[in-house]
Amino acid sequence: MSSPGEAQLNRAGTEPDRVLRRLWLVSAIDAIVERPVFLVGGAAVDLHTGSYQPTDVDIVGVVTPNDRRSLLEAGFLETGGRHIRWDYPDGTSEFVEFPESTLDGGFERIALSEEVTVNVIDVESLLVDRVTQATDGSDATFDEALRLIVATADRADWHSVALALRARPDSRYLGSIDKAHELLLAAAMPEIATSHFGSV
């Protein structure tokens, strides 16, 4: 009998597509810690855009010290910092970080096979996160948010995104609604910008 997550780790090791490979890795972690975890951050952006190179795989969920030991027993490696590392058979590695214990927003389930699903932050929550990050004024966060908007424009629920941004306690201070408006204009989507992110 195989140990929890072993089949998913083996599948990750043979998967040529980098995005699917990460999803199999997340599903393995879910199986090893035996409770739901959620892919967030740059790896989630890459899932939707295919054009982002994350430096690590951010996973949200309750991961205890005992869970961390189980991950190390399964073959993950301690890095001495906040990350653990998984080495694939082809010599590449993935750094995994657990930045938070609770998911800020909603999630969707992606089926990897008939038996295996993986939890990923939903598009609307990811848009809220990346628009909020883009308020820092840097070109890098602006471009990342812009790519995500363009890639997900036809399937995002913009009304939900606008409501979620307005509900954030830091929204007015950060200028999140104005930033969303600016990003949507840059993405050549003036109708969405005006109808959902115009002046209140």
C-alpha positions as CSV (number, residue, x, y, z in Angstrom):
1,M,0.0,0.0,0.0
2,S,1.4,3.4,-1.0
3,S,1.7,6.3,1.5
4,P,-0.5,9.4,1.3
5,G,0.4,11.6,-1.6
6,E,2.8,9.1,-3.1
7,A,0.8,8.6,-6.3
8,Q,0.4,12.4,-6.8
9,L,4.1,13.0,-6.2
10,N,4.9,10.3,-8.8
11,R,2.5,11.9,-11.2
12,A,4.0,15.3,-10.6
13,G,7.4,13.8,-11.4
14,T,6.3,12.6,-14.9
15,E,4.1,15.6,-15.8
16,P,5.8,17.7,-18.5
17,D,3.5,20.7,-18.2
18,R,4.8,23.0,-15.4
19,V,1.3,24.2,-14.4
20,L,-0.1,20.7,-14.1
21,R,3.0,19.6,-12.4
22,R,2.4,22.2,-9.7
23,L,-1.2,21.2,-9.3
24,W,-0.2,17.5,-8.8
25,L,2.3,18.7,-6.2
26,V,-0.4,20.6,-4.3
27,S,-2.7,17.6,-4.5
28,A,0.0,15.5,-2.9
29,I,0.4,18.0,-0.1
30,D,-3.3,17.9,0.4
31,A,-3.2,14.1,0.7
32,I,-0.2,14.1,3.0
33,V,-1.5,16.7,5.5
34,E,-5.0,15.1,5.2
35,R,-6.9,18.3,5.1
36,P,-7.7,20.8,2.4
37,V,-5.0,23.2,1.2
38,F,-5.4,25.9,-1.4
39,L,-3.1,27.1,-4.2
40,V,-2.8,30.9,-4.1
41,G,-0.3,33.5,-5.2
42,G,1.9,33.6,-8.3
43,A,1.5,29.9,-9.1
44,A,-2.3,30.5,-9.3
45,V,-1.7,33.5,-11.6
46,D,0.4,31.3,-13.8
47,L,-2.4,28.8,-13.9
48,H,-4.7,31.4,-15.4
49,T,-2.2,33.3,-17.6
50,G,0.5,30.9,-18.5
51,S,2.9,33.8,-18.6
52,Y,4.0,34.3,-15.0
53,Q,7.1,32.6,-13.5
54,P,6.5,32.3,-9.7
55,T,9.5,32.0,-7.4
56,D,7.6,29.6,-5.2
57,V,4.3,27.8,-4.7
58,D,2.2,29.5,-2.1
59,I,-0.3,27.2,-0.3
60,V,-2.8,28.3,2.2
61,G,-4.2,26.0,4.8
62,V,-3.6,24.7,8.3
63,V,-0.2,23.0,8.2
64,T,1.0,22.0,11.7
65,P,4.6,21.1,12.7
66,N,3.5,17.5,12.6
67,D,2.3,18.0,9.0
68,R,5.6,19.6,8.1
69,R,7.4,16.5,9.5
70,S,5.1,14.3,7.4
71,L,6.0,16.3,4.3
72,L,9.7,15.9,5.1
73,E,9.1,12.1,5.6
74,A,7.4,12.0,2.1
75,G,10.6,13.5,0.5
76,F,10.3,17.2,0.8
77,L,13.5,18.9,1.9
78,E,14.0,21.5,4.6
79,T,15.6,24.7,3.3
80,G,16.4,26.4,6.6
81,G,13.9,29.2,5.9
82,R,10.1,29.5,5.5
83,H,10.1,27.1,2.5
84,I,10.4,23.5,1.9
85,R,11.6,22.1,-1.4
86,W,10.5,19.3,-3.7
87,D,13.1,18.0,-6.2
88,Y,11.6,16.5,-9.4
89,P,13.3,13.5,-11.1
90,D,14.4,15.8,-14.0
91,G,16.6,17.9,-11.6
92,T,14.2,20.9,-11.3
93,S,12.9,22.0,-7.9
94,E,9.8,23.7,-6.5
95,F,9.9,25.8,-3.4
96,V,6.7,25.6,-1.3
97,E,5.6,28.2,1.3
98,F,2.6,28.2,3.6
99,P,2.1,32.0,4.2
100,E,-1.3,31.9,5.8
101,S,-3.6,29.4,7.5
102,T,-6.9,30.7,6.0
103,L,-7.9,31.5,2.5
104,D,-8.8,35.1,1.8
105,G,-11.7,34.6,-0.6
106,G,-13.3,31.8,-2.4
107,F,-11.9,28.8,-4.2
108,E,-12.6,26.4,-7.1
109,R,-11.8,22.7,-7.5
110,I,-9.9,21.6,-10.5
111,A,-10.1,17.9,-11.5
112,L,-6.7,16.4,-12.3
113,S,-8.2,12.9,-12.7
114,E,-11.4,11.1,-11.8
115,E,-10.2,10.6,-8.3
116,V,-8.0,13.7,-7.7
117,T,-9.0,17.3,-7.4
118,V,-7.0,20.3,-6.2
119,N,-8.3,23.5,-4.5
120,V,-7.2,26.8,-6.1
121,I,-8.2,30.4,-5.2
122,D,-11.0,31.4,-7.5
123,V,-10.5,34.0,-10.2
124,E,-12.4,36.7,-8.5
125,S,-10.5,36.4,-5.2
126,L,-7.2,36.3,-7.2
127,L,-8.2,39.4,-9.1
128,V,-8.9,41.2,-5.8
129,D,-5.5,40.1,-4.5
130,R,-3.6,41.2,-7.5
131,V,-5.4,44.5,-8.0
132,T,-4.7,45.3,-4.3
133,Q,-1.0,44.4,-4.8
134,A,-0.9,46.7,-7.8
135,T,-1.7,49.7,-5.6
136,D,2.0,49.6,-4.5
137,G,2.8,51.6,-7.7
138,S,5.4,49.2,-9.2
139,D,5.4,48.2,-12.8
140,A,5.8,44.5,-11.9
141,T,2.6,44.2,-9.9
142,F,0.7,46.4,-12.4
143,D,1.8,44.2,-15.3
144,E,1.0,41.0,-13.4
145,A,-2.5,42.3,-12.6
146,L,-3.0,43.4,-16.2
147,R,-2.0,40.0,-17.6
148,L,-4.4,38.3,-15.2
149,I,-7.3,40.7,-16.1
150,V,-6.8,40.1,-19.8
151,A,-6.6,36.3,-19.4
152,T,-9.7,36.1,-17.2
153,A,-11.9,39.0,-18.4
154,D,-14.5,36.8,-20.1
155,R,-15.1,34.5,-17.2
156,A,-14.6,36.8,-14.1
157,D,-17.7,38.0,-12.2
158,W,-16.7,41.7,-12.2
159,H,-19.6,42.7,-10.0
160,S,-18.2,40.3,-7.3
161,V,-14.7,41.6,-7.8
162,A,-15.9,45.2,-7.3
163,L,-18.0,44.3,-4.2
164,A,-15.0,42.4,-2.7
165,L,-12.6,45.3,-3.3
166,R,-15.0,47.8,-1.8
167,A,-15.6,45.6,1.2
168,R,-11.9,45.5,2.1
169,P,-11.1,47.8,5.0
170,D,-8.0,49.1,3.2
171,S,-9.7,49.8,-0.1
172,R,-10.2,53.5,0.2
173,Y,-6.7,54.1,1.7
174,L,-5.0,52.0,-1.0
175,G,-7.2,53.3,-3.9
176,S,-8.1,49.8,-5.0
177,I,-11.2,50.8,-7.0
178,D,-9.3,53.5,-8.8
179,K,-6.5,51.0,-9.5
180,A,-9.0,48.5,-10.9
181,H,-10.4,51.2,-13.1
182,E,-6.9,52.1,-14.4
183,L,-6.0,48.5,-15.1
184,L,-9.3,47.8,-17.0
185,L,-8.7,50.9,-19.1
186,A,-5.2,49.7,-19.8
187,A,-6.7,46.3,-20.8
188,A,-9.0,48.1,-23.3
189,M,-12.1,47.2,-21.3
190,P,-13.7,50.6,-20.7
191,E,-17.2,49.3,-20.3
192,I,-16.3,47.0,-17.4
193,A,-14.1,49.8,-15.9
194,T,-17.0,52.3,-16.0
195,S,-19.9,50.0,-15.0
196,H,-18.2,48.4,-12.0
197,F,-15.3,50.6,-11.0
198,G,-16.4,54.1,-11.8
199,S,-16.8,56.8,-9.2
200,V,-19.1,56.0,-6.3
